[in-house]
Every structure is written in structure tokens, then in C-alpha cells.
């Protein structure tokens, strides 16, 4: 039976499971052709690798765990918060499955090492790092932030989030007045004027222990309006690029709205203007970052991405500044990444 047309998770002896969120009805159907990973399922089938959906929800987590214990490798797509629920139960289950001998990508440990805003602290002294500080309390925020704001705008980021949630641009509204311009990166947010006490009240939830207990303060990159490049990686290799004008935080001119966010355009790894970035990632930066966060080589995700902003040019050309790393749920991704994923999975299965 062709795995790309399988009607249930148990109808084939799968080698690989693709785990992604869904409800009971989605799991009961488990139709690869209906999922956002249809092309990847087809590529696995064409390579002779038996793959099956593992539709996940906390309500039937035990059932999914039983399924995963019957495969050799599972690729996971699930945001830090999915449908209003944190992925704590999923991560605990994935750790048990990995301990039983199943290859899990991305392993929860890899997500904690790479997929939180703390990666910016780890990268601080690397060539793609930036001026970054950790803020552990509201008292520290109110004590340290004003001095940094006098040097320019800052971006405050919660420990772990998605889609701009918990990312705030802050700058002085008037050097002579203790008033701040504040803008949340979440879609639909508008710029607000407030004082430091109001800002602290707004940010207080991010300092709760269940939300990581701290924030990361990164210097604003003025060239954000020129766009962001996302490098998609399969292990250590660049598999494609996504280029987008991401202007959720960019301040508008007086009386004008900020520039509109453009679509992300996908390209293969040969995109000419980013060959220097590709070479740096593959020959130096990925390994430097892996070592800096203490991630074992075999825990590098099968699919992940790094978002870069443009910094001030140096003697070699444009300087790239790390904005964040995405590991939990890298989707969509360029079609050019599919062949690399299949080959990487084949290599893991052979190993």
C-alpha cells in the first residue's frame, strides 16, 4: 500500500511519523493528502520510506505515544502554544519516546537550546550576535532599561513565543520627558505612549515562572524596514531561503501607518544575494552556535531556521544579525528543502 494514501496510522508499518496538531476527526482520517505536508509525504513515498501522519492532541496523547513507539523516527511540528495549550505534555511524551530509542526531531532539548529567545544571549559574542541583555525581574527592567533607551530603541522579547506575541519595541518618546513609545509585534497592534510604570505592568506576565521568568532585551536594528531573511536548514546545510518585509515593529512616520508587512517569498539555496550567508552558516556559524548552546551534534534538528536582520555593513558587506531561531514548528518551508529532508531522514535511519 502506498503510504501517501494510507487511511489510518496503523494501516502501514511506518518507519517515520510526521506529528502535527489536529482534532479527533483529523486523526481518525489521517489522510496525508489533506495535510500541509502532502508534498513531503509524497517525497518519502517516492524514496521508499514509509511515512504516516501522527495527528496529535493532548486529549489522545497516550494513543499517539503508542503509535510513535512503533516507528524509527518522528518529525514534530507543534508551536509552543497550540490551540491555547502549552506543549508540556507533548514534550514529556517525546522525551519518553526518544529514551526508548526513537529518533525525535526536533527533540525538546534542542528546542530549549535553540528555539527560545535565550539563543540571542548565547550568540551575543558570535559574529552574528548583537547587543543583548537578560532581564530577570520588573525591578531590573525599571532600573536598567532607561539608560539603554537613551542610546536608542530596544526590543524586549519574552522567553518563548510565536507570531510576534511577547515582542515589544520600546523607545523614548521625548528625551526631555519620561514617556515611551511602545509597540507590540503581534498582528493588529498599534503604537502606544506610556510611562515606565505602565510598561512594567504590561510586561509583568512574562516574568511569571510559567512564562520563563525573564525577558531578553535586544538593540533595535534600524534596517528592519529593508526586510528579513530566513535561512532554512536541514541539519548543518542550508536548504532554502525565505525573504520577507517583516515590519510589525517598524515605526511609521508622523501621521502615517507603518509600512505593510509583505509576503514571504521562498527561494532555493542558490539565491545569489545570500551565498555569503549560506557559506558562513555551513562552514562556521551553525557549528559555533551548536557548541555555544551545548547541543550534541546528533540533536541538531532535521529542519529548523534562523531569522536574520541586516546590521551595519562591515568590510565584507552586509552584516547579518540573528533575530531568532525557529525549531518547534517550521512550516511552511521552501519546496527545495524537501529533498534534503528526505536524504537526511534516510541517513538517520541508516545510522
C-alpha positions as a LaTeX table, in Angstrom:
\begin{tabular}{lrrr}
\hline
Residue & $x$ (\AA) & $y$ (\AA) & $z$ (\AA) \\
\hline
Unk1 & 0.00 & 0.00 & 0.00 \\
Unk2 & 1.27 & 3.47 & $-0.89$ \\
Unk3 & 1.88 & 5.34 & 2.40 \\
Unk4 & 0.80 & 8.61 & 0.83 \\
Unk5 & $-2.74$ & 7.26 & 0.55 \\
Unk6 & $-2.88$ & 5.45 & 3.87 \\
Unk7 & $-6.24$ & 5.82 & 5.63 \\
Unk8 & $-5.10$ & 5.33 & 9.22 \\
Unk9 & $-1.90$ & 5.48 & 11.27 \\
Unk10 & $-1.89$ & 1.71 & 11.78 \\
Unk11 & $-2.59$ & 0.68 & 8.19 \\
Unk12 & 1.11 & 0.62 & 7.27 \\
Unk13 & 4.20 & $-0.41$ & 9.21 \\
Unk14 & 5.62 & 3.11 & 9.12 \\
Unk15 & 9.29 & 3.87 & 9.59 \\
Unk16 & 8.66 & 7.60 & 10.00 \\
Unk17 & 5.85 & 9.57 & 11.65 \\
Unk18 & 5.04 & 13.20 & 10.97 \\
Unk19 & 3.47 & 14.67 & 14.11 \\
Unk20 & 1.33 & 17.79 & 13.86 \\
Unk21 & $-1.66$ & 19.15 & 15.81 \\
Unk22 & $-5.23$ & 18.23 & 14.98 \\
Unk23 & $-8.53$ & 17.04 & 16.38 \\
Unk24 & $-10.08$ & 13.60 & 16.74 \\
Unk25 & $-11.65$ & 13.71 & 13.29 \\
Unk26 & $-8.31$ & 14.56 & 11.66 \\
Unk27 & $-6.60$ & 11.70 & 13.46 \\
Unk28 & $-9.30$ & 9.22 & 12.54 \\
Unk29 & $-8.95$ & 10.14 & 8.86 \\
Unk30 & $-5.14$ & 10.56 & 8.92 \\
Unk31 & $-5.04$ & 11.42 & 5.24 \\
Unk32 & $-1.56$ & 12.64 & 4.20 \\
Unk33 & $-3.02$ & 14.28 & 1.10 \\
Unk34 & $-5.16$ & 16.52 & 3.33 \\
Unk35 & $-2.25$ & 17.72 & 5.46 \\
Unk36 & 0.06 & 20.67 & 4.86 \\
Unk37 & 2.85 & 18.10 & 4.48 \\
Unk38 & 1.35 & 16.31 & 1.47 \\
Unk39 & 4.40 & 17.03 & $-0.71$ \\
Unk40 & 6.74 & 15.70 & 1.98 \\
Unk41 & 4.67 & 12.51 & 2.36 \\
Unk42 & 4.86 & 12.02 & $-1.42$ \\
Unk43 & 8.63 & 12.56 & $-1.39$ \\
Unk44 & 9.08 & 9.95 & 1.35 \\
Unk45 & 6.94 & 7.51 & $-0.62$ \\
Unk46 & 8.99 & 8.14 & $-3.77$ \\
Unk47 & 12.17 & 7.41 & $-1.82$ \\
Unk48 & 10.77 & 4.14 & $-0.48$ \\
Unk49 & 10.44 & 5.47 & 3.08 \\
Unk50 & 7.17 & 4.54 & 4.76 \\
Unk51 & 5.72 & 7.62 & 6.47 \\
Unk52 & 2.43 & 8.09 & 8.32 \\
Unk53 & 0.65 & 11.01 & 9.99 \\
Unk54 & 0.67 & 11.19 & 13.78 \\
Unk55 & $-2.05$ & 13.77 & 14.40 \\
Unk56 & $-1.63$ & 14.98 & 17.98 \\
Unk57 & $-3.78$ & 16.46 & 20.74 \\
Unk58 & $-3.37$ & 16.25 & 24.50 \\
Unk59 & $-6.75$ & 14.52 & 24.67 \\
Unk60 & $-5.36$ & 11.43 & 22.93 \\
Unk61 & $-1.67$ & 11.79 & 23.78 \\
Unk62 & $-1.39$ & 8.19 & 25.03 \\
Unk63 & $-2.66$ & 6.90 & 21.71 \\
Unk64 & $-0.10$ & 8.97 & 19.81 \\
Unk65 & 2.68 & 7.80 & 22.12 \\
Unk66 & 1.80 & 4.19 & 21.39 \\
Unk67 & 1.98 & 4.94 & 17.67 \\
Unk68 & 5.37 & 6.66 & 17.93 \\
Unk69 & 6.93 & 3.75 & 19.80 \\
Unk70 & 6.33 & 1.69 & 16.65 \\
Unk71 & 8.38 & 3.93 & 14.31 \\
Unk72 & 12.09 & 4.64 & 13.96 \\
Unk73 & 11.90 & 8.42 & 13.59 \\
Unk74 & 9.37 & 11.16 & 14.22 \\
Unk75 & 9.43 & 14.72 & 12.87 \\
Unk76 & 7.42 & 17.14 & 15.01 \\
Unk77 & 5.57 & 20.35 & 14.17 \\
Unk78 & 3.88 & 21.96 & 17.19 \\
Unk79 & 4.05 & 25.58 & 18.36 \\
Unk80 & 4.97 & 26.49 & 21.96 \\
Unk81 & 1.28 & 27.35 & 22.44 \\
Unk82 & $-1.14$ & 25.45 & 20.22 \\
Unk83 & $-4.88$ & 26.00 & 20.47 \\
Unk84 & $-4.38$ & 27.80 & 23.79 \\
Unk85 & $-2.40$ & 24.90 & 25.29 \\
Unk86 & 1.28 & 24.72 & 26.11 \\
Unk87 & 3.18 & 21.72 & 24.78 \\
Unk88 & 4.42 & 20.49 & 28.16 \\
Unk89 & 2.61 & 17.15 & 27.91 \\
Unk90 & 3.81 & 16.64 & 24.35 \\
Unk91 & 7.44 & 17.37 & 25.30 \\
Unk92 & 7.31 & 14.91 & 28.21 \\
Unk93 & 5.94 & 12.27 & 25.87 \\
Unk94 & 8.59 & 12.97 & 23.23 \\
Unk95 & 11.33 & 12.59 & 25.82 \\
Unk96 & 9.97 & 9.15 & 26.78 \\
Unk97 & 9.75 & 8.12 & 23.15 \\
Unk98 & 13.31 & 9.30 & 22.49 \\
Unk99 & 14.54 & 7.41 & 25.56 \\
Unk100 & 13.00 & 4.24 & 24.09 \\
Unk101 & 15.23 & 4.58 & 21.00 \\
Unk102 & 13.06 & 6.53 & 18.57 \\
Unk103 & 14.77 & 9.47 & 16.83 \\
Unk104 & 12.84 & 12.65 & 17.68 \\
Unk105 & 13.31 & 15.87 & 15.72 \\
Unk106 & 13.19 & 18.43 & 16.97 \\
Unk107 & 13.93 & 16.90 & 20.36 \\
Unk108 & 12.60 & 19.05 & 23.23 \\
Unk109 & 16.17 & 19.60 & 24.42 \\
Unk110 & 17.06 & 21.06 & 21.00 \\
Unk111 & 14.08 & 23.39 & 21.24 \\
Unk112 & 15.18 & 24.63 & 24.67 \\
Unk113 & 18.74 & 25.12 & 23.39 \\
Unk114 & 17.90 & 26.87 & 20.11 \\
Unk115 & 14.23 & 27.76 & 19.99 \\
Unk116 & 13.86 & 30.29 & 22.80 \\
Unk117 & 14.96 & 33.91 & 22.85 \\
Unk118 & 17.82 & 32.89 & 25.13 \\
Unk119 & 19.63 & 31.85 & 21.95 \\
Unk120 & 20.28 & 35.56 & 21.44 \\
Unk121 & 22.18 & 35.65 & 24.73 \\
Unk122 & 24.19 & 32.59 & 23.69 \\
Unk123 & 25.05 & 34.21 & 20.35 \\
Unk124 & 25.98 & 37.56 & 21.87 \\
Unk125 & 29.71 & 37.18 & 21.25 \\
Unk126 & 29.44 & 35.41 & 17.89 \\
Unk127 & 29.78 & 37.20 & 14.52 \\
Unk128 & 26.01 & 37.30 & 14.07 \\
Unk129 & 25.27 & 38.35 & 17.65 \\
Unk130 & 24.13 & 41.75 & 18.89 \\
Unk131 & 23.78 & 43.96 & 21.95 \\
Unk132 & 21.58 & 41.74 & 24.13 \\
Unk133 & 20.79 & 41.64 & 27.87 \\
Unk134 & 18.79 & 39.33 & 30.10 \\
Unk135 & 16.19 & 40.93 & 32.36 \\
Unk136 & 15.19 & 38.78 & 35.33 \\
Unk137 & 12.69 & 41.00 & 37.11 \\
Unk138 & 10.49 & 44.06 & 36.78 \\
Unk139 & 12.78 & 45.86 & 39.20 \\
Unk140 & 15.75 & 45.19 & 36.92 \\
Unk141 & 13.70 & 46.32 & 33.91 \\
Unk142 & 12.88 & 49.65 & 35.55 \\
Unk143 & 16.44 & 50.10 & 36.79 \\
Unk144 & 18.40 & 49.25 & 33.62 \\
Unk145 & 16.17 & 49.97 & 30.64 \\
Unk146 & 16.10 & 53.81 & 30.86 \\
Unk147 & 19.87 & 54.11 & 30.40 \\
Unk148 & 19.82 & 51.78 & 27.39 \\
Unk149 & 16.90 & 53.68 & 25.85 \\
Unk150 & 18.96 & 56.85 & 25.93 \\
Unk151 & 21.27 & 55.11 & 23.45 \\
Unk152 & 18.40 & 54.12 & 21.16 \\
Unk153 & 15.32 & 51.94 & 20.80 \\
Unk154 & 15.22 & 48.41 & 22.26 \\
Unk155 & 13.19 & 45.28 & 21.52 \\
Unk156 & 12.01 & 43.30 & 24.55 \\
Unk157 & 11.24 & 39.65 & 23.89 \\
Unk158 & 9.54 & 37.05 & 26.05 \\
Unk159 & 11.46 & 33.85 & 26.69 \\
Unk160 & 9.38 & 31.71 & 24.34 \\
Unk161 & 6.60 & 32.65 & 21.94 \\
Unk162 & 5.43 & 32.80 & 18.35 \\
Unk163 & 3.87 & 35.07 & 15.73 \\
Unk164 & 5.18 & 38.25 & 17.37 \\
Unk165 & 3.45 & 37.57 & 20.69 \\
Unk166 & 5.52 & 38.94 & 23.57 \\
Unk167 & 7.86 & 41.02 & 21.38 \\
Unk168 & 7.81 & 44.77 & 22.13 \\
Unk169 & 9.63 & 47.73 & 20.60 \\
Unk170 & 10.33 & 50.48 & 23.14 \\
Unk171 & 11.88 & 53.90 & 22.62 \\
Unk172 & 11.87 & 57.29 & 24.30 \\
Unk173 & 9.01 & 59.45 & 23.03 \\
Unk174 & 10.77 & 62.62 & 24.12 \\
Unk175 & 14.26 & 62.86 & 25.55 \\
Unk176 & 13.04 & 65.51 & 28.00 \\
Unk177 & 10.04 & 63.51 & 29.19 \\
Unk178 & 9.91 & 60.04 & 30.82 \\
Unk179 & 7.41 & 58.85 & 28.22 \\
Unk180 & 7.84 & 55.82 & 25.99 \\
Unk181 & 6.66 & 54.79 & 22.54 \\
Unk182 & 5.68 & 51.14 & 22.78 \\
Unk183 & 4.56 & 48.78 & 20.04 \\
Unk184 & 3.69 & 45.08 & 20.30 \\
Unk185 & 4.71 & 42.92 & 17.32 \\
Unk186 & 1.51 & 40.87 & 17.47 \\
Unk187 & $-0.66$ & 41.39 & 14.40 \\
Unk188 & $-3.10$ & 44.29 & 14.69 \\
Unk189 & $-1.25$ & 46.10 & 17.48 \\
Unk190 & $-0.86$ & 49.88 & 17.43 \\
Unk191 & 1.78 & 52.16 & 18.89 \\
Unk192 & 1.05 & 53.44 & 22.39 \\
Unk193 & 2.51 & 56.16 & 24.59 \\
Unk194 & 3.06 & 55.21 & 28.25 \\
Unk195 & 5.41 & 55.67 & 31.18 \\
Unk196 & 7.80 & 53.09 & 32.63 \\
Unk197 & 5.34 & 52.02 & 35.32 \\
Unk198 & 2.68 & 51.26 & 32.71 \\
Unk199 & 5.21 & 49.36 & 30.62 \\
Unk200 & 6.20 & 47.26 & 33.64 \\
Unk201 & 2.55 & 46.46 & 34.29 \\
Unk202 & 2.08 & 45.42 & 30.66 \\
Unk203 & 5.15 & 43.18 & 30.69 \\
Unk204 & 4.62 & 41.67 & 34.15 \\
Unk205 & 3.11 & 38.35 & 32.92 \\
Unk206 & 6.31 & 37.49 & 31.04 \\
Unk207 & 8.20 & 37.39 & 34.34 \\
Unk208 & 5.94 & 34.70 & 35.79 \\
Unk209 & 7.77 & 31.39 & 36.22 \\
Unk210 & 5.43 & 29.54 & 33.85 \\
Unk211 & 6.36 & 32.02 & 31.11 \\
Unk212 & 10.10 & 31.62 & 31.59 \\
Unk213 & 10.59 & 34.18 & 34.36 \\
Unk214 & 12.61 & 36.65 & 32.30 \\
Unk215 & 12.81 & 38.65 & 29.09 \\
Unk216 & 15.57 & 39.33 & 26.58 \\
Unk217 & 16.43 & 42.92 & 25.65 \\
Unk218 & 17.95 & 43.34 & 22.18 \\
Unk219 & 19.11 & 46.52 & 20.47 \\
Unk220 & 16.74 & 47.71 & 17.73 \\
Unk221 & 18.06 & 47.13 & 14.20 \\
Unk222 & 17.17 & 50.22 & 12.13 \\
Unk223 & 17.46 & 48.33 & 8.83 \\
Unk224 & 14.45 & 46.17 & 9.67 \\
Unk225 & 12.45 & 48.05 & 7.04 \\
Unk226 & 14.76 & 46.52 & 4.40 \\
Unk227 & 13.39 & 43.11 & 5.32 \\
Unk228 & 14.44 & 39.89 & 6.97 \\
Unk229 & 15.99 & 36.75 & 5.52 \\
Unk230 & 15.12 & 33.34 & 6.91 \\
Unk231 & 17.68 & 30.62 & 6.26 \\
Unk232 & 16.10 & 27.15 & 6.31 \\
Unk233 & 18.45 & 24.45 & 7.48 \\
Unk234 & 18.43 & 20.67 & 7.30 \\
Unk235 & 20.95 & 19.77 & 9.97 \\
Unk236 & 24.01 & 21.86 & 9.06 \\
Unk237 & 23.08 & 22.52 & 5.43 \\
Unk238 & 21.12 & 25.48 & 4.09 \\
Unk239 & 18.13 & 24.13 & 2.15 \\
Unk240 & 16.50 & 27.38 & 1.07 \\
Unk241 & 15.64 & 30.95 & 1.97 \\
Unk242 & 12.56 & 32.94 & 2.84 \\
Unk243 & 12.72 & 36.69 & 2.21 \\
Unk244 & 10.12 & 38.99 & 3.74 \\
Unk245 & 9.48 & 42.59 & 4.65 \\
Unk246 & 8.57 & 42.00 & 8.30 \\
Unk247 & 7.63 & 45.44 & 9.57 \\
Unk248 & 5.37 & 44.70 & 12.53 \\
Unk249 & 7.59 & 46.85 & 14.76 \\
Unk250 & 8.75 & 49.46 & 12.29 \\
Unk251 & 7.65 & 52.95 & 13.39 \\
Unk252 & 5.55 & 54.92 & 10.94 \\
Unk253 & 6.25 & 58.50 & 10.00 \\
Unk254 & 4.14 & 61.10 & 11.83 \\
Unk255 & 0.58 & 60.82 & 10.65 \\
Unk256 & 1.29 & 57.69 & 8.60 \\
Unk257 & 0.83 & 53.99 & 9.29 \\
Unk258 & 3.92 & 51.77 & 9.49 \\
Unk259 & 4.91 & 50.02 & 6.24 \\
Unk260 & 2.78 & 46.99 & 5.46 \\
Unk261 & 4.20 & 43.54 & 6.03 \\
Unk262 & 4.89 & 41.82 & 2.74 \\
Unk263 & 4.54 & 38.15 & 1.86 \\
Unk264 & 7.41 & 35.76 & 2.48 \\
Unk265 & 8.94 & 34.73 & $-0.83$ \\
Unk266 & 10.59 & 31.30 & $-0.92$ \\
Unk267 & 13.77 & 30.51 & $-2.79$ \\
Unk268 & 16.15 & 27.58 & $-3.11$ \\
Unk269 & 19.59 & 27.58 & $-1.55$ \\
Unk270 & 21.18 & 29.02 & $-4.69$ \\
Unk271 & 19.64 & 32.50 & $-4.25$ \\
Unk272 & 22.62 & 34.64 & $-5.42$ \\
Unk273 & 22.47 & 37.51 & $-2.92$ \\
Unk274 & 22.66 & 35.16 & 0.06 \\
Unk275 & 25.52 & 32.88 & $-0.96$ \\
Unk276 & 27.84 & 34.57 & 1.52 \\
Unk277 & 25.33 & 33.95 & 4.30 \\
Unk278 & 24.94 & 30.32 & 3.17 \\
Unk279 & 28.70 & 29.77 & 3.24 \\
Unk280 & 29.06 & 31.37 & 6.67 \\
Unk281 & 26.29 & 29.23 & 8.12 \\
Unk282 & 27.55 & 25.95 & 6.68 \\
Unk283 & 31.24 & 26.46 & 7.38 \\
Unk284 & 31.25 & 28.36 & 10.67 \\
Unk285 & 28.07 & 29.70 & 12.21 \\
Unk286 & 25.94 & 26.58 & 12.69 \\
Unk287 & 28.77 & 24.75 & 14.40 \\
Unk288 & 29.67 & 27.80 & 16.53 \\
Unk289 & 26.07 & 28.15 & 17.67 \\
Unk290 & 25.69 & 24.42 & 18.35 \\
Unk291 & 28.79 & 24.47 & 20.52 \\
Unk292 & 27.77 & 27.67 & 22.29 \\
Unk293 & 24.36 & 26.29 & 23.35 \\
Unk294 & 25.84 & 22.89 & 24.26 \\
Unk295 & 23.76 & 20.85 & 21.82 \\
Unk296 & 25.19 & 17.42 & 20.84 \\
Unk297 & 25.77 & 17.02 & 17.07 \\
Unk298 & 23.11 & 14.31 & 16.76 \\
Unk299 & 20.49 & 16.63 & 18.30 \\
Unk300 & 20.66 & 19.24 & 15.53 \\
Unk301 & 17.12 & 19.39 & 14.13 \\
Unk302 & 16.33 & 17.82 & 10.80 \\
Unk303 & 14.53 & 21.07 & 9.91 \\
Unk304 & 14.99 & 24.46 & 11.53 \\
Unk305 & 15.55 & 28.06 & 10.52 \\
Unk306 & 17.40 & 31.19 & 11.53 \\
Unk307 & 15.97 & 34.68 & 11.03 \\
Unk308 & 18.50 & 37.41 & 10.25 \\
Unk309 & 18.15 & 41.18 & 10.12 \\
Unk310 & 20.60 & 43.47 & 8.39 \\
Unk311 & 23.08 & 45.24 & 10.63 \\
Unk312 & 25.51 & 47.97 & 9.72 \\
Unk313 & 27.73 & 46.85 & 6.80 \\
Unk314 & 31.31 & 45.87 & 7.54 \\
Unk315 & 34.34 & 45.39 & 5.29 \\
Unk316 & 32.88 & 42.11 & 3.93 \\
Unk317 & 29.48 & 43.60 & 3.08 \\
Unk318 & 26.18 & 43.39 & 4.88 \\
Unk319 & 26.37 & 42.20 & 8.46 \\
Unk320 & 23.72 & 39.70 & 9.50 \\
Unk321 & 22.19 & 39.96 & 12.98 \\
Unk322 & 20.34 & 36.99 & 14.48 \\
Unk323 & 16.74 & 37.85 & 15.30 \\
Unk324 & 15.51 & 34.41 & 16.39 \\
Unk325 & 15.71 & 30.69 & 15.70 \\
Unk326 & 12.61 & 28.64 & 14.88 \\
Unk327 & 12.61 & 24.96 & 15.78 \\
Unk328 & 9.21 & 24.00 & 17.21 \\
Unk329 & 7.08 & 24.25 & 14.07 \\
Unk330 & 8.97 & 25.21 & 10.91 \\
Unk331 & 6.16 & 25.40 & 8.38 \\
Unk332 & 5.74 & 26.34 & 5.62 \\
Unk333 & 9.20 & 25.82 & 4.19 \\
Unk334 & 10.65 & 26.12 & 0.67 \\
Unk335 & 9.94 & 23.16 & $-1.64$ \\
Unk336 & 13.70 & 22.98 & $-2.16$ \\
Unk337 & 14.05 & 21.71 & 1.43 \\
Unk338 & 12.05 & 18.54 & 0.79 \\
Unk339 & 14.79 & 16.55 & $-0.96$ \\
Unk340 & 17.27 & 17.49 & 1.76 \\
Unk341 & 14.84 & 16.40 & 4.48 \\
Unk342 & 14.27 & 13.03 & 2.80 \\
Unk343 & 18.01 & 12.43 & 2.40 \\
Unk344 & 18.69 & 13.48 & 5.99 \\
Unk345 & 15.99 & 11.15 & 7.28 \\
Unk346 & 17.39 & 8.32 & 5.16 \\
Unk347 & 20.79 & 8.93 & 6.72 \\
Unk348 & 19.38 & 8.91 & 10.26 \\
Unk349 & 17.52 & 5.66 & 9.56 \\
Unk350 & 20.66 & 4.01 & 8.24 \\
Unk351 & 22.65 & 5.19 & 11.24 \\
\hline
\end{tabular}
